Amino acid sequence: RGRTPSFAMTWAARLKNLDWVLLAGVVVLSVLGVMMIYSTGLAGQSERSLWIRQMVFLAIGFGGLVFFAYLDYRFWRRASAALYIFSLALLLLVLLLGQGIRGSTRWFALGPVNFQPAELAKLALIAILAKFFQSRAGMLQNFRYIGLAFLYVLLPAALIMLEPDLGSALVLIGIWAGLLLMVKVPLRHILYLILIFALAAGFSWQFVLEDYQKDRIATFVD
């Protein structure tokens, strides 16, 4: 009879399937980042501990990488709705109880670190939209289902704009647009969306965006 594989054997098998090229890229970028932060510490005493804090964050991040890499991907489908609702609740709560920094209220102060709910909202949006598009793959010929998917973006994006945080709101829209390119959507729907986006961008530029937000967009384009 076959024996149940041990914990070590299971992990050894999983390590073989790890994307080592991607991991190597992450490690190289992380090391370069720590070197750059360390070099800034040479300018003064107050900056010399920043690279140590960065190393702590990298260790935590690497632990998270290992955990999520071996988490059954179907977990995200089951947890997508709860994760999405939880992220909306945090976005609302941060507006009421969050820490204000330089005119923006985006963070919760958790001891020595700040937590930004907008980052969790990005992950939640990917999970809920993936589930939506997978379950309605045959319905995307109808444009209203694409509009319905955008409602998942509109709720967190509106809360994030109230913080205000234009960059994170645009990232959420980018996530939605990127996922649309990965599903079978008729080309005419893509053209409709480009037209709608162009009209919305022109309206926002004239009547919605603040001057400093316009400056940031102009700097990014230039």
C-alpha positions in Angstrom: 0.0 0.0 0.0 1.1 3.5 -0.7 2.3 5.6 2.2 1.0 9.1 3.0 3.7 11.6 1.9 5.4 13.3 4.8 5.3 17.1 5.3 8.9 17.4 4.1 8.2 15.4 0.9 5.1 17.5 0.2 7.0 20.8 0.5 9.9 19.4 -1.6 7.4 18.6 -4.4 5.9 22.1 -4.2 9.3 23.7 -4.3 9.9 22.1 -7.7 6.9 24.0 -9.1 8.0 27.3 -7.7 8.7 30.0 -10.3 12.4 30.4 -9.5 12.9 33.0 -12.2 10.2 35.3 -10.8 11.5 34.7 -7.3 15.1 35.6 -8.4 13.8 38.9 -9.9 12.0 39.8 -6.7 15.1 39.0 -4.6 17.4 41.1 -6.9 15.0 44.1 -6.8 14.7 43.8 -3.0 18.4 43.7 -2.5 18.9 46.7 -4.7 16.2 48.5 -2.8 17.8 47.8 0.6 21.2 49.0 -0.9 19.6 52.3 -2.0 17.9 52.8 1.4 21.2 52.0 3.1 23.0 54.6 1.0 20.5 57.3 2.1 21.4 56.6 5.7 24.9 57.8 5.1 23.5 61.3 4.8 22.4 61.5 8.5 21.8 59.7 11.7 18.0 59.7 11.5 18.0 57.7 8.3 20.5 55.0 9.3 17.8 52.7 10.7 15.6 52.7 7.7 17.3 49.9 6.0 16.9 47.7 9.1 13.1 48.4 9.1 13.1 47.5 5.4 14.7 44.2 6.1 12.1 43.4 8.7 9.3 44.2 6.1 11.1 42.0 3.5 11.1 39.1 5.9 7.4 39.5 6.7 6.7 39.9 2.9 8.7 36.7 2.1 6.8 34.8 4.7 3.6 36.0 3.1 4.9 35.0 -0.3 5.5 31.4 0.9 2.1 31.2 2.6 0.1 32.5 -0.4 2.1 30.6 -3.0 1.0 27.3 -1.4 -2.5 28.4 -0.6 -5.1 26.6 -2.7 -6.1 29.2 -5.4 -9.8 28.1 -5.0 -9.7 29.7 -1.6 -9.9 33.1 -3.3 -13.1 32.1 -5.1 -14.8 31.0 -1.9 -13.6 34.0 0.1 -13.9 36.7 -2.6 -17.3 38.1 -1.5 -16.3 38.3 2.2 -12.9 39.8 1.4 -14.6 42.4 -0.9 -17.2 43.4 1.8 -14.4 43.5 4.4 -12.3 45.8 2.3 -15.3 48.2 1.7 -15.9 48.3 5.5 -12.2 49.2 6.1 -12.3 51.9 3.4 -15.4 53.4 5.1 -13.9 53.1 8.5 -10.6 54.7 7.6 -12.5 57.8 6.5 -14.0 58.0 10.0 -11.1 56.9 12.2 -8.0 56.9 10.0 -4.9 58.8 10.5 -4.6 62.1 8.6 -1.3 62.7 6.9 -0.6 65.8 4.7 -4.3 66.4 4.0 -5.2 62.7 3.2 -6.9 60.1 5.5 -5.7 56.8 4.0 -4.1 54.9 6.9 -4.7 53.1 10.1 -1.8 53.5 12.6 -0.9 50.0 13.8 2.0 50.7 16.2 5.2 51.3 14.2 3.5 50.7 10.8 0.6 52.2 8.9 -1.9 50.0 7.1 -3.6 51.4 4.0 -7.0 49.6 3.3 -6.7 50.6 -0.4 -4.0 48.0 -0.8 -6.4 45.2 0.5 -9.1 46.6 -1.8 -6.9 45.9 -4.9 -6.5 42.2 -3.9 -10.3 41.9 -3.1 -11.2 43.5 -6.4 -9.1 41.0 -8.4 -10.7 38.1 -6.5 -14.3 39.3 -6.9 -13.9 40.2 -10.5 -12.3 36.9 -11.4 -15.2 35.1 -9.9 -17.7 37.4 -11.6 -16.1 36.9 -15.1 -15.7 33.2 -14.6 -19.3 32.6 -13.6 -20.7 34.9 -16.4 -18.2 34.0 -19.2 -21.1 33.3 -21.6 -22.9 36.6 -20.8 -20.2 39.1 -21.6 -21.5 39.5 -25.1 -24.1 41.7 -23.4 -22.6 45.1 -22.6 -24.6 45.5 -19.4 -22.7 42.7 -17.7 -19.5 44.6 -18.3 -21.2 47.7 -16.8 -22.3 45.5 -13.9 -18.7 44.4 -13.3 -17.7 48.1 -13.2 -20.0 48.5 -10.2 -17.5 46.4 -8.2 -14.9 49.0 -9.1 -17.0 52.0 -8.5 -17.8 51.4 -4.8 -14.2 51.1 -3.5 -12.9 53.7 -6.0 -15.5 56.3 -4.8 -14.4 55.7 -1.2 -10.8 56.0 -2.1 -11.4 59.2 -3.9 -12.9 60.7 -0.7 -9.6 60.1 1.1 -8.4 61.5 -1.4 -6.2 59.1 -3.3 -6.4 59.4 -7.1 -3.6 57.0 -7.8 -5.1 54.0 -6.0 -8.5 54.7 -7.6 -6.9 54.7 -11.0 -5.2 51.4 -10.2 -8.6 49.8 -9.4 -9.9 50.9 -12.8 -6.7 49.5 -14.4 -7.3 46.2 -12.7 -10.8 46.1 -14.1 -9.6 47.0 -17.6 -6.7 44.5 -17.4 -9.1 41.6 -16.5 -11.4 42.6 -19.4 -8.5 42.0 -21.8 -8.1 38.5 -20.4 -11.7 37.4 -21.0 -13.7 37.1 -24.2 -15.2 40.5 -24.7 -16.3 41.6 -28.2 -14.1 44.2 -29.8 -17.0 46.7 -30.1 -17.4 46.7 -26.3 -13.8 47.6 -25.9 -14.3 50.5 -28.4 -17.4 51.6 -26.4 -15.3 51.6 -23.2 -12.5 53.6 -24.8 -15.1 56.3 -25.9 -16.7 56.4 -22.5 -13.3 56.6 -20.7 -12.3 59.5 -23.0 -15.5 61.4 -22.2 -15.2 60.7 -18.5 -11.6 61.7 -18.4 -12.3 65.0 -20.2 -15.2 65.8 -17.8 -13.1 64.9 -14.7 -10.2 67.1 -15.9 -12.5 70.1 -16.2 -14.8 69.7 -13.2 -13.5 67.0 -10.8 -9.8 66.9 -10.4 -7.9 69.3 -8.2 -4.9 71.3 -9.5 -2.4 69.2 -7.7 -3.9 66.0 -9.2 -3.7 67.5 -12.7 -0.1 68.3 -12.0 0.6 64.7 -11.1 -1.0 63.4 -14.2 0.8 65.9 -16.4 4.1 64.9 -14.7 3.4 61.2 -15.3 2.6 61.8 -19.0 5.7 64.0 -19.5 
